[in-house]
Amino acid sequence: MLDQRDLTILNPTAPDFSLCHPFYGTGLSRADCTQAGDLQLPQGSTQRDYYLSNPRMTNSLPFSASVGACVISVEHAGPDFAAPSFLPIAPDTIRGMAGHIIEKCASQGLGGFVTYGLSNIIAYMRTAGVWVDSEISLTNLGFITVSVTGPNGKYSQPGDRDPELPRALADAEMKMAQDSVLAAGLNRAFWDNYGDLSVKAEEMQRGSDETWWGPGPDMDAVQEMTYECDQYLGSPAVLDCAQLQYQDLGPSSATVNIVPGAPKLFLSKTCGLAISATTPTTLTWTQIQSAANALINACVLDPYAGSSGGKAYYGTPPPHSAGRRAKRQSSSQVSGLNALPPHANATIFAHGLSSSLSCDWEAASRGMPVAACETA
């Protein structure tokens, strides 16, 4: 039986990344995936031009390999309106990407994907200082993904439709904003781009047809904040959240600045609270306390479904679909509705005794179960 040593492993270099997620399948066979990659993927160390959606060409994207219940898909991704005619890559690089995602994901029985070439888009954003819908000439805004999926996984072109893509690009924008020594206006453009991409990541749901490079949400048109309970955020103890609910988080008349990528975190034993923002935002402690009260009343103190974490946000649902309760909380069920302004969000989550707040928040913000932090 073939094993992982039959494929090289090429780990992604930032800004490229990889992700394992049950959405792309569970129960994958590492042996099947390895055999598919080893026997069916092209070989060669010389770079080739892979043409996009042109099956008449010898080297064309997308293509796939499969053995048993494992499918390896090699695809191009990126804005349709700025796609190049071809993407250059060596076949052995594709094999190495497959080796990485098999080792990382299929060995755990999970599907997932890895990217190659995100630096094309990062370089454009760094040079232009504006987002991709500008009037500046657009060239080569494309990259490649290699994914593995199982029999119960979903095919969804992850390079275009997974919320981790705008999240990775938002992280790069935030770093550019922090490191920028350019004019204040360009620095602000980086922050604006970070906010747009972060909102897009929150807006997208795996399995939808929405792309990260499509039209963004109109936050000014959103009139009401949604309070939504999510089992992926765990089940904080009622008494611990009550203590958080009634303690003074800060002077009511004072303000606090929320910087993108640096949420304010609060903890009362098993009950954690995060206040985050996608653009630099100034809040009062009264607003923060009201948002916390609303979430606790809506989700932790639910007499029917029991305690769970929850999130308050503007716009369409964040990517927590696997654990989200079917029924959202209406305005009549919560107090302090619209406690926070657009671009600011509140999250209540369970904190395990053996986990860290930073791990809890990382899982919560990426739509993963916070319970995993207890064994991390």
Steps between C-alpha positions, in 0.01 A plus 500: 500500500628842412573745781566871531870462410398444133416873476726786600360750750512869413381708794342836415696818560306806620285655373405158359330270751310175538180405679341173612124510553218242527312694230737347244439150623557256784616141501758556225750224434858622507605197293244577227599867488872416486445248221294751301767766534796272436362322195281763332646845563751626239872492573789729411715765658482741206242776524208474258223739401162362606223662297175595670178320403637406157472121464644516146842575651720215623553675833165635615338586833298365669581128510462225758624161615305241695532158656223342706314771689780761484502775239795738451401818315745748347334832418565865430342773712481876516292784353342405167539855373876491555583138415816433298493269197719248680677438830860376506584217740720190500309168515717390792377806691143378450603155624666658804184698576299177478751330729463780756120497510490119516746500788320780685135414432438161341719333763239621750214386276415860405478686173668835444696719262829687459577813295794597280555849360307728738805725488376617157199663663692622805759666276226678307333628815832619640583689179159646432389569856143441385275199460455303177195690374711809431566643155867403516603245240455146632740224396568147621266510799477124506630214711468122527335274757540128556221342702408154626135409549323190626171327415294728726698815425381797302659630182505877516815644334662585835738757354205719411232398749660411832489778765862427595613669178377852583612441858857425384499803272360716781786391725746606229324837464518558875873429498547742211301762688710453813831495314422773251723806504313653208259792500217497753243467222656181368530362852129565544432318172670192645276521809192543279598197294555302820152593616337410168672162484431421866131576454503285187650212699223536759238525226599192303378149570664182377287342232349822364569639153639824642862582423740698716577732209135572416304807610541573871219566748351847527532557873313829480195312371500257794255631755505240773753289686442124512548306823567139412575197718766256389578164657854512359561776756444253783274507806622752756367459855198716576637619835834596347332703227271660758808616687641643178161656424470690824859598567629841392711451190608863505384856582173563317609840372844386381581389147714216369667472161460168318773432245447243221666172586527587872166424672426596859468175695321455834470185712294376791610138560332304216336802335704703251407820317675649195432842349653532155485738205582491129599868491649718778201566727440695822240359739371590843505247781122537514475376140723203581302413813170523308624271225623246757166510683307448176706197397486340844123549523445364148732199499639405842167541682289327234249292702423266210825427314731543799818700528717568198732773379383758253599784273357845431570636151366713217433360155475138392593204724861429592647162400379300803236299311596158634419596857253782454149461634236510231302777668656842543404730782250770402505856631218417740713235669799714593569823679767740384426435130755673273720570801806515275551699178561333160849347466502411874413149619452324834561129568417295810681165521582220743848494652650168608723472804785361289463737206625853438290806420701562185428147373130539588480821300694357205256208478193720550603751235568226243181299550670205672388332826653673804500162678802403288708750698467289814720232348722732295 
